[in-house]
Amino acid sequence: MRQPVFPENLYMCDWCCMKNRMRVCSVVVCSALIFFGFTANARVPKVCHDAEKVREALEQVRLYTLCIETGNLQKKDLARSYYNRGLNYHELGEFHSSVRDYDKAISFDPNFEYAYNARGNSYYDLGDNLRAMRDFNKAIEVEPRLYYAFSNRGKIHRKEGRLRQAIEEYNAAITLKSTYVDGLNNRGNVWYELGELQRAIEDYSKAISLNTQYFYAYNNRASIYYEMGDYHKALQDYNKAIENDALSDEAYTGRGNVFRKMGRYSRAILDYDRALELNQANAEAYNDRGNAFFSLGENTNALQDYERSIELNPAGDHVYLNRGRALEKLGRFSDALTDYDRAIALKPTSSKYNARGNGYYSRGRYTDAIKDYTRALELNAEYYYAYTNRGNSYLKIGNVEAAVRDFARTVELKPDYADGYNNRGNGFYAQGKHSQAIEDYSK
């Protein structure tokens, strides 16, 4: 999705956004043309001024090409023309062409800091972080106050996992320009990745205080509130995000997830529907709508959504897990186990081993179920569901002592878990310890 262009001229920046439980960050170039002056530069051909007046990138490329081909431009003006055409090539995703134009711009003006910064962005989008960093460094060498070049260096550090260095770069950018909302937003994203959620919220909140229509900070802060379980605040922020960008499928998906967590499944489905109207390739929206259908007991609809999500993103490990659960509900146990196998192969987690264990349990394969519950606990020793489920499996094979140990561990981890006490009561009853069983049932 194209992002709005900020009114400030002569810069390129990186923006990141995240949605619901994961960070989905994309670097977007925001740029503005360098304009030719009518009085100070009256020699510039009319076509060059015409190029400045159009907004469509392909048409600007055509007009700047004509401008360059007039042969009536001085070096500085040639540098500007190549730079401006390069911006439009970048906008069109033609990064090799944009690099060639920035090369030309720099050849005519070796101290053209904006061209170095812009070329760095194109190299970044080509995956050449080394050349991108060299260009950002050069831009800062030429103009040490070029705050967005510091921000662009930050995005490279962040991409390569040097999060503390990324914070330092964003700090430098914000120090140079305290009202730099993109820098605050991007630094908030890095704080999030470092697990410092409160600092992330502070940066997003500061960005919002500077620009009350800043979609990205609302969307990102909503995501953190969602993760923290503060669904009321998350809903407020998603509402503001949608108010400022009614065409964001990410925001509708995020808000749908909030409604789903609040138990408002039908309302959530309306938001997922809207997200998919805006972007039919939104695999997560299909998955999340499937979850809402699943919660409503509409397992056939859920299955259809999970299948569409997998078509769009075959590497979505969590979707195989969800589809497996829907298949179980529909009585397709073998297919469900196949999906659990795929989910685990892609990314083994406690919840996936637990789910496959449940599948084995439902088929009477209690020994296989115990192995999966044990593996789940090896990955997360505090996953109390796995203790409960393994305990029930032990009961099925007559190992009452092991079952009671697992149920005891369950209530130790989750003292308010009624099923845990009920299950341990069953274990005590099987051992003939009736008074202890009654005590657990009473709890």
C-alpha positions as CSV (number, residue, x, y, z in Angstrom):
1,M,0.0,0.0,0.0
2,R,1.3,3.5,-0.8
3,Q,1.8,5.7,2.2
4,P,0.9,9.4,2.3
5,V,3.7,11.9,1.5
6,F,4.5,14.3,4.2
7,P,4.4,18.0,3.3
8,E,8.1,18.6,4.1
9,N,10.3,18.6,1.0
10,L,13.6,17.0,0.1
11,Y,13.6,13.9,2.2
12,M,13.2,10.1,2.1
13,C,12.3,8.2,5.2
14,D,11.5,4.7,6.3
15,W,8.1,3.9,7.9
16,C,7.2,0.7,9.7
17,C,3.9,-0.5,10.8
18,M,2.8,-3.5,12.7
19,K,-0.4,-5.4,13.1
20,N,-2.0,-7.4,15.9
21,R,0.3,-10.1,17.2
22,M,3.2,-9.6,14.9
23,R,5.3,-6.9,13.5
24,V,4.8,-6.4,9.9
25,C,7.3,-3.8,8.9
26,S,7.9,-2.5,5.4
27,V,10.2,0.3,4.4
28,V,8.4,2.9,2.4
29,V,10.1,5.7,0.7
30,C,8.5,9.1,1.4
31,S,9.9,11.8,-0.8
32,A,9.4,15.1,-2.3
33,L,10.7,16.6,-5.5
34,I,13.3,19.4,-5.7
35,F,11.6,22.2,-7.6
36,F,13.1,24.5,-10.2
37,G,12.8,28.2,-9.4
38,F,11.0,30.3,-12.0
39,T,12.9,33.5,-11.5
40,A,16.3,32.5,-10.3
41,N,16.4,29.7,-12.9
42,A,14.3,31.1,-15.8
43,R,16.5,29.2,-18.3
44,V,14.9,25.9,-17.3
45,P,12.6,24.6,-20.1
46,K,8.9,24.6,-19.6
47,V,8.7,20.8,-19.7
48,C,10.7,20.7,-16.5
49,H,8.2,22.9,-14.7
50,D,5.4,20.8,-16.2
51,A,7.0,17.7,-14.7
52,E,6.7,19.2,-11.2
53,K,3.0,19.8,-11.6
54,V,1.9,16.2,-12.2
55,R,1.4,13.6,-9.5
56,E,1.5,10.3,-11.3
57,A,4.9,8.7,-11.2
58,L,5.0,7.3,-14.7
59,E,4.0,10.6,-16.2
60,Q,6.7,12.4,-14.2
61,V,9.2,9.9,-15.5
62,R,8.2,10.8,-19.1
63,L,8.3,14.5,-18.5
64,Y,11.6,14.5,-16.7
65,T,13.1,12.4,-19.5
66,L,12.0,15.1,-21.9
67,C,13.4,17.8,-19.6
68,I,16.8,16.0,-19.5
69,E,16.8,15.5,-23.3
70,T,16.3,19.2,-24.0
71,G,20.1,19.7,-23.6
72,N,19.5,23.1,-22.1
73,L,20.2,22.4,-18.4
74,Q,23.2,23.3,-16.3
75,K,24.9,20.7,-14.1
76,K,22.9,21.6,-11.0
77,D,19.6,21.4,-12.9
78,L,20.6,18.1,-14.5
79,A,21.4,16.8,-11.1
80,R,17.9,17.8,-9.9
81,S,16.2,16.3,-12.9
82,Y,17.9,13.0,-12.6
83,Y,17.2,13.0,-8.9
84,N,13.5,13.7,-9.4
85,R,13.2,11.1,-12.1
86,G,15.0,8.7,-9.8
87,L,12.4,9.3,-7.1
88,N,9.7,8.4,-9.5
89,Y,11.4,5.2,-10.6
90,H,11.7,4.3,-7.0
91,E,8.0,4.9,-6.5
92,L,7.4,2.6,-9.4
93,G,9.5,-0.1,-7.9
94,E,12.2,0.2,-10.6
95,F,15.1,0.4,-8.2
96,H,17.9,-0.3,-10.7
97,S,16.7,2.6,-12.8
98,S,16.4,4.8,-9.8
99,V,20.0,3.9,-8.8
100,R,21.2,4.8,-12.3
101,D,19.5,8.2,-12.1
102,Y,21.0,8.9,-8.7
103,D,24.4,8.0,-10.0
104,K,23.9,10.6,-12.7
105,A,22.7,13.2,-10.2
106,I,25.8,12.6,-8.1
107,S,28.1,12.8,-11.1
108,F,26.8,16.3,-11.8
109,D,26.7,17.3,-8.1
110,P,29.2,15.3,-6.0
111,N,27.9,16.9,-2.8
112,F,24.2,16.2,-3.4
113,E,23.3,14.8,0.0
114,Y,19.7,14.1,-1.0
115,A,20.8,11.9,-3.9
116,Y,23.1,9.9,-1.6
117,N,20.3,9.4,0.8
118,A,17.8,8.5,-1.9
119,R,20.3,6.1,-3.6
120,G,20.8,4.5,-0.2
121,N,17.0,3.8,0.0
122,S,17.1,2.2,-3.4
123,Y,20.0,0.0,-2.5
124,Y,18.2,-1.0,0.7
125,D,15.2,-2.0,-1.3
126,L,17.5,-4.0,-3.6
127,G,18.8,-5.9,-0.5
128,D,22.2,-4.3,-0.7
129,N,22.6,-3.0,2.9
130,L,26.3,-2.4,2.6
131,R,26.0,0.1,-0.3
132,A,22.9,1.6,1.4
133,M,24.9,2.2,4.6
134,R,27.7,3.8,2.7
135,D,25.3,6.2,1.0
136,F,23.6,7.1,4.2
137,N,27.0,7.7,5.8
138,K,28.0,9.9,2.8
139,A,24.8,11.9,3.1
140,I,25.5,12.6,6.7
141,E,29.1,13.5,6.0
142,V,27.9,16.1,3.5
143,E,25.1,17.3,5.7
144,P,25.4,16.3,9.4
145,R,22.0,17.7,10.1
146,L,20.2,15.3,7.7
147,Y,18.1,13.7,10.4
148,Y,16.3,11.2,8.2
149,A,19.6,9.8,7.0
150,F,20.3,8.8,10.6
151,S,16.8,7.2,10.6
152,N,17.7,5.3,7.5
153,R,20.9,4.0,9.1
154,G,18.7,2.9,12.0
155,K,16.5,0.8,9.7
156,I,19.6,-1.1,8.5
157,H,20.7,-1.8,12.0
158,R,17.2,-2.9,12.9
159,K,17.0,-5.2,9.9
160,E,20.3,-6.8,10.7
161,G,19.4,-7.3,14.4
162,R,21.5,-4.5,15.9
163,L,18.6,-3.1,17.8
164,R,20.5,-1.0,20.3
165,Q,22.4,0.6,17.5
166,A,19.1,1.3,15.7
167,I,17.9,3.1,18.9
168,E,21.0,5.2,18.9
169,E,20.4,6.3,15.3
170,Y,16.8,7.1,15.9
171,N,17.9,9.1,19.0
172,A,20.3,11.1,16.8
173,A,17.5,11.8,14.3
174,I,15.1,12.9,17.0
175,T,17.7,15.0,18.7
176,L,18.2,16.9,15.4
177,K,14.4,17.2,14.9
178,S,12.3,16.7,18.1
179,T,9.1,16.8,16.0
180,Y,10.2,14.0,13.8
181,V,7.1,11.7,14.1
182,D,8.5,9.0,11.7
183,G,11.6,8.7,13.9
184,L,9.5,8.4,17.0
185,N,7.3,5.8,15.4
186,N,10.3,3.8,14.2
187,R,12.0,4.0,17.5
188,G,8.8,2.8,19.1
189,N,8.9,-0.2,16.8
190,V,12.5,-1.1,17.9
191,W,11.5,-0.6,21.6
192,Y,8.7,-3.1,20.9
193,E,11.2,-5.6,19.5
194,L,13.4,-5.2,22.5
195,G,10.4,-6.0,24.7
196,E,10.2,-2.6,26.2
197,L,6.5,-2.0,25.6
198,Q,6.1,1.0,27.8
199,R,8.8,2.9,26.0
200,A,7.2,1.9,22.7
201,I,3.9,3.3,23.9
202,E,5.6,6.5,25.0
203,D,7.1,7.0,21.5
204,Y,3.9,6.3,19.7
205,S,2.0,8.6,22.1
206,K,4.5,11.4,21.5
207,A,4.1,11.0,17.8
208,I,0.4,11.2,18.1
209,S,0.7,14.4,20.3
210,L,2.7,15.9,17.4
211,N,0.3,14.7,14.7
212,T,-3.2,13.7,15.8
213,Q,-3.8,12.2,12.4
214,Y,-0.8,10.0,12.3
215,F,-2.2,6.6,11.4
216,Y,0.9,4.5,12.0
217,A,1.3,5.4,15.7
218,Y,-2.3,4.7,16.4
219,N,-2.1,1.4,14.6
220,N,1.1,0.4,16.3
221,R,0.0,1.5,19.8
222,A,-3.2,-0.4,19.3
223,S,-1.2,-3.5,18.5
224,I,0.7,-3.3,21.8
225,Y,-2.5,-2.6,23.8
226,Y,-3.9,-5.7,22.1
227,E,-0.9,-7.8,23.1
228,M,-1.2,-6.5,26.7
229,G,-4.8,-7.5,26.9
230,D,-6.1,-3.9,27.2
231,Y,-8.8,-4.4,24.5
232,H,-10.6,-1.2,25.4
233,K,-7.6,1.0,24.6
234,A,-6.7,-1.1,21.6
235,L,-10.2,-0.6,20.2
236,Q,-10.0,3.2,20.7
237,D,-6.7,3.3,18.8
238,Y,-7.8,1.1,16.0
239,N,-10.9,3.4,15.7
240,K,-8.6,6.4,15.4
241,A,-6.4,4.6,12.9
242,I,-9.3,3.7,10.7
243,E,-10.6,7.3,11.0
244,N,-7.3,8.5,9.6
245,D,-7.0,5.8,7.0
246,A,-10.2,4.1,6.1
247,L,-8.4,2.1,3.4
248,S,-6.1,0.2,5.7
249,D,-6.8,-3.5,5.7
250,E,-4.3,-3.9,8.5
251,A,-6.3,-1.7,10.8
252,Y,-9.6,-3.5,10.1
253,T,-7.9,-6.8,10.7
254,G,-6.5,-5.6,14.0
255,R,-9.8,-4.2,15.1
256,G,-11.5,-7.4,14.1
257,N,-9.0,-9.3,16.4
258,V,-10.0,-7.0,19.3
259,F,-13.7,-7.6,18.8
260,R,-12.9,-11.4,18.6
261,K,-11.1,-11.2,21.9
262,M,-14.0,-9.4,23.4
263,G,-16.3,-12.2,22.3
264,R,-18.0,-10.1,19.7
265,Y,-17.5,-12.6,16.9
266,S,-20.1,-11.4,14.4
267,R,-18.8,-7.8,14.7
268,A,-15.2,-9.1,14.2
269,I,-16.3,-10.8,11.0
270,L,-17.6,-7.5,9.6
271,D,-14.2,-6.0,10.1
272,Y,-12.4,-9.0,8.5
273,D,-14.9,-8.7,5.6
274,R,-13.9,-5.1,5.1
275,A,-10.2,-5.9,5.3
276,L,-10.6,-8.5,2.6
277,E,-12.6,-6.1,0.4
278,L,-9.6,-3.8,0.6
279,N,-7.0,-6.5,0.1
280,Q,-8.0,-9.9,-1.1
281,A,-4.4,-11.2,-0.6
282,N,-4.5,-10.5,3.2
283,A,-3.8,-14.1,4.4
284,E,-4.0,-13.1,8.1
285,A,-7.5,-11.7,7.7
286,Y,-8.6,-15.0,6.3
287,N,-7.0,-16.8,9.2
288,D,-8.5,-14.5,11.7
289,R,-11.9,-14.6,10.2
290,G,-11.6,-18.4,10.3
291,N,-10.9,-18.1,14.0
292,A,-14.1,-16.1,14.5
293,F,-16.2,-18.6,12.5
294,F,-14.5,-21.4,14.6
295,S,-15.5,-19.6,17.8
296,L,-19.1,-19.4,16.5
297,G,-19.1,-23.1,15.7
298,E,-19.2,-22.5,12.0
299,N,-16.5,-25.0,11.3
300,T,-17.1,-25.3,7.5
301,N,-16.8,-21.6,7.0
302,A,-13.7,-21.6,9.2
303,L,-12.1,-24.4,7.2
304,Q,-12.7,-22.5,3.9
305,D,-11.0,-19.4,5.3
306,Y,-8.0,-21.4,6.7
307,E,-7.6,-23.0,3.3
308,R,-7.7,-19.7,1.5
309,S,-5.1,-18.3,4.0
310,I,-2.8,-21.3,3.3
311,E,-3.2,-20.8,-0.5
312,L,-1.9,-17.2,0.0
313,N,0.8,-18.1,2.5
314,P,1.8,-21.8,2.5
315,A,4.4,-21.0,5.2
316,G,1.8,-19.9,7.7
317,D,2.5,-22.5,10.5
318,H,-0.2,-21.2,12.8
319,V,-2.9,-21.6,10.1
320,Y,-2.2,-25.3,9.7
321,L,-2.7,-25.5,13.5
322,N,-6.0,-23.7,13.2
323,R,-7.1,-25.8,10.2
324,G,-6.2,-28.9,12.1
325,R,-8.6,-27.9,14.9
326,A,-11.4,-27.2,12.5
327,L,-10.8,-30.6,10.7
328,E,-11.0,-32.3,14.1
329,K,-14.4,-30.6,14.8
330,L,-15.6,-31.9,11.4
331,G,-14.5,-35.4,12.3
332,R,-11.6,-35.5,9.8
333,F,-9.0,-36.7,12.3
334,S,-6.4,-38.1,9.9
335,D,-6.4,-34.8,8.0
336,A,-6.1,-32.9,11.3
337,L,-3.1,-34.9,12.3
338,T,-1.5,-34.2,9.0
339,D,-2.0,-30.5,9.5
340,Y,-0.5,-30.6,13.0
341,D,2.5,-32.4,11.5
342,R,3.0,-29.6,9.0
343,A,2.6,-26.9,11.6
344,I,5.2,-28.5,13.8
345,A,7.6,-29.1,10.9
346,L,7.4,-25.4,10.1
347,K,7.8,-24.1,13.6
348,P,7.6,-26.4,16.7
349,T,5.8,-24.8,19.6
350,S,4.1,-26.0,22.8
351,S,0.6,-25.2,21.6
352,K,1.2,-27.3,18.4
353,Y,2.5,-30.3,20.2
354,N,-0.4,-30.0,22.7
355,A,-2.9,-29.8,19.8
356,R,-1.5,-32.9,18.1
357,G,-1.5,-34.6,21.4
358,N,-5.2,-33.8,21.7
359,G,-5.6,-35.3,18.2
360,Y,-3.9,-38.5,19.3
361,Y,-6.0,-38.6,22.5
362,S,-9.2,-38.3,20.6
363,R,-8.2,-41.3,18.5
364,G,-7.3,-43.4,21.6
365,R,-3.5,-43.2,20.9
366,Y,-2.7,-42.2,24.5
367,T,1.0,-43.2,24.5
368,D,1.5,-40.9,21.4
369,A,-0.5,-38.2,23.1
370,I,1.8,-38.4,26.2
371,K,4.9,-38.1,24.1
372,D,3.5,-34.9,22.5
373,Y,2.4,-33.4,25.8
374,T,5.8,-34.1,27.2
375,R,7.4,-32.4,24.2
376,A,5.2,-29.4,24.7
377,L,6.4,-29.2,28.3
378,E,10.0,-29.5,27.3
379,L,9.5,-26.3,25.2
380,N,7.4,-24.5,27.9
381,A,7.6,-26.0,31.5
382,E,4.7,-23.7,32.6
383,Y,2.2,-24.7,29.9
384,Y,-0.4,-26.0,32.3
385,Y,-2.8,-27.3,29.6
386,A,-0.2,-29.9,28.7
387,Y,0.0,-31.0,32.3
388,T,-3.8,-31.4,32.4
389,N,-3.9,-33.2,29.1
390,R,-1.0,-35.5,29.9
391,G,-2.6,-36.3,33.3
392,N,-5.8,-37.3,31.6
393,S,-3.8,-39.5,29.2
394,Y,-2.0,-41.2,32.1
395,L,-5.4,-41.9,33.7
396,K,-6.5,-43.6,30.4
397,I,-3.5,-46.0,30.6
398,G,-3.9,-46.6,34.3
399,N,-0.9,-44.6,35.6
400,V,-2.9,-42.8,38.3
401,E,0.1,-41.7,40.3
402,A,1.6,-39.9,37.3
403,A,-1.8,-38.4,36.5
404,V,-2.1,-37.0,40.0
405,R,1.4,-35.5,39.8
406,D,0.4,-33.7,36.6
407,F,-2.8,-32.5,37.9
408,A,-1.0,-31.2,41.0
409,R,1.4,-29.3,38.8
410,T,-1.5,-27.8,36.9
411,V,-3.2,-26.2,39.9
412,E,0.2,-25.1,41.2
413,L,0.7,-23.2,38.0
414,K,-2.9,-22.1,37.7
415,P,-4.5,-21.9,41.2
416,D,-7.9,-20.6,39.8
417,Y,-8.2,-23.4,37.2
418,A,-11.4,-25.3,38.2
419,D,-10.8,-28.2,35.7
420,G,-7.4,-28.8,37.3
421,Y,-8.9,-29.4,40.7
422,N,-11.7,-31.5,39.2
423,N,-9.1,-33.7,37.4
424,R,-7.0,-34.1,40.4
425,G,-10.1,-35.0,42.4
426,N,-10.7,-37.8,39.8
427,G,-7.2,-39.0,40.3
428,F,-7.5,-39.0,44.1
429,Y,-10.8,-40.9,43.7
430,A,-9.1,-43.5,41.5
431,Q,-6.5,-43.9,44.3
432,G,-9.2,-44.4,46.9
433,K,-8.4,-41.1,48.6
434,H,-12.0,-40.0,48.8
435,S,-11.5,-37.1,51.4
436,Q,-8.9,-35.5,49.2
437,A,-11.1,-36.0,46.2
438,I,-14.0,-34.3,47.9
439,E,-11.7,-31.4,48.9
440,D,-10.6,-30.9,45.3
441,Y,-14.2,-31.2,44.0
442,S,-15.3,-28.5,46.5
443,K,-12.7,-26.1,45.2
